[in-house]
């Protein structure tokens, strides 16, 4: 009987995890660029603020919050019934 099926979680197909992966990847690249590859000339252009580093850290924090949100409040997919096949 379909009513006895337990609801399932979206898991890796949760859009929040996909967004976190993309933003986290960009954040990691920017953080590495900010730590290791920023020149004094680039810092002078940005009023002595390491923009790549701070933007990368911000993106990593944003990605971590999205992962935390997805883990604490997972999307529950309702079980399908036989009559809802769309035919």
Backbone torsions as a table, in degrees:
resi	resn	phi	psi	omega
1	UNK	NA	138.0	-174.7
2	UNK	-70.3	-28.0	-177.3
3	UNK	-69.1	-20.1	-178.2
4	UNK	-87.4	-4.3	179.1
5	UNK	-73.5	138.4	178.4
6	UNK	-79.1	143.9	177.3
7	UNK	-65.8	147.5	-178.2
8	UNK	-106.6	155.1	176.4
9	UNK	-91.9	152.0	-177.9
10	UNK	-67.8	-30.9	176.4
11	UNK	65.1	-130.4	-176.1
12	UNK	-69.8	-13.7	179.3
13	UNK	-87.7	5.0	176.2
14	UNK	-69.8	125.0	-176.2
15	UNK	-61.8	-26.7	179.6
16	UNK	-65.5	-35.7	178.5
17	UNK	-71.4	-35.3	177.7
18	UNK	-66.9	-43.5	177.1
19	UNK	-62.5	-42.9	179.4
20	UNK	-62.2	-38.9	178.9
21	UNK	-64.3	-45.9	-179.2
22	UNK	-66.4	-49.1	-179.6
23	UNK	-65.2	-39.0	178.6
24	UNK	-64.8	-38.3	177.2
25	UNK	-63.3	-47.0	177.1
26	UNK	-63.3	-40.0	179.2
27	UNK	-63.3	-39.4	178.7
28	UNK	-64.6	-44.2	178.7
29	UNK	-61.9	-46.0	180.0
30	UNK	-64.6	-38.0	178.9
31	UNK	-64.8	-43.5	177.9
32	UNK	-63.6	-42.9	178.0
33	UNK	-63.1	-38.7	-180.0
34	UNK	-69.1	-36.5	-178.5
35	UNK	-76.7	-45.2	-169.1
36	UNK	-106.7	-17.5	-169.5
37	UNK	-128.5	20.4	178.9
38	UNK	-94.1	127.3	-179.0
39	UNK	-94.1	166.5	177.3
40	UNK	-64.3	-33.9	178.4
41	UNK	-63.8	-42.3	178.1
42	UNK	-66.1	-38.0	177.2
43	UNK	-65.3	-38.0	179.2
44	UNK	-65.6	-36.8	177.9
45	UNK	-65.7	-27.5	-175.0
46	UNK	-105.5	26.9	178.6
47	UNK	57.1	42.7	178.8
48	UNK	58.8	31.1	175.1
49	UNK	-114.0	127.4	178.4
50	UNK	-80.3	87.0	-172.9
51	UNK	-62.6	-42.2	-179.8
52	UNK	-60.6	-42.5	-179.3
53	UNK	-64.4	-48.9	-177.2
54	UNK	-69.0	-38.0	177.0
55	UNK	-66.5	-39.9	178.2
56	UNK	-64.0	-43.2	177.8
57	UNK	-63.7	-42.2	177.6
58	UNK	-60.7	-41.4	179.0
59	UNK	-67.7	-37.3	177.9
60	UNK	-66.0	-39.6	176.9
61	UNK	-64.6	-43.8	178.3
62	UNK	-59.4	-44.6	179.4
63	UNK	-64.7	-40.4	178.7
64	UNK	-64.0	-38.6	177.5
65	UNK	-65.5	-38.1	178.0
66	UNK	-66.1	-40.1	177.7
67	UNK	-65.4	-42.7	178.1
68	UNK	-61.3	-43.4	178.1
69	UNK	-61.2	-43.1	-179.5
70	UNK	-67.3	-33.5	-179.9
71	UNK	-77.4	-38.0	-178.3
72	UNK	-78.1	-33.9	-178.1
73	UNK	-127.7	71.9	-177.7
74	UNK	-67.4	150.8	175.7
75	UNK	-78.5	125.8	-179.6
76	UNK	-99.6	123.0	178.7
77	UNK	-90.2	121.4	-179.3
78	UNK	-67.6	146.4	178.7
79	UNK	-67.6	143.0	179.1
80	UNK	-83.9	150.8	176.6
81	UNK	-108.3	165.3	-177.1
82	UNK	-65.3	-30.5	-176.8
83	UNK	-80.7	-5.3	-176.7
84	UNK	-105.2	36.3	-177.1
85	UNK	-80.5	-10.0	177.3
86	UNK	87.8	9.1	-179.5
87	UNK	-92.7	NA	NA
